[in-house]
Amino acid sequence: MAFNPRTRTVEKIKLTIEVDRRVETKLLEMGKKLGFSVAGCATVLFEAAYAARFGKDGSGDPELDAVVAATLILHGSGIDFTIIAKTLGTDEETVERIIGAWLARDGASS
């Protein structure tokens, strides 16, 4: 993605993918909980996975980057903050800060 400093926006492109019907069903469920469209949910999951695998702008701490990516993926799947924190071995406050920062970055209705 290319950042345009004049408009302070990131240039985005459309990408078409095919998914199993079960994936679509889960994306619909996730979207209802979060107020996202199916495409918005897929975008969040794709960008988190991409950043975890290929991100060059990470924190420099691979363990932290993995926790951030896992938090967003688990939250996107509708999993409760408490369960995410226990699963990842972190505290709920950290989970809340990660998710809050993500939502503030793109807005809650991406």
Secondary structure, DSSP 4 states (H G I P E B T S, - for coil): --EETTTTEE----------HHHHHHHHHHHHHHT--HHHHHHHHHHHHHHHHH-SSS-S-HHHHHHHHHHHHHHHTT--HHHHHHHHTS-HHHHHHHHHHHHHHH-TT-
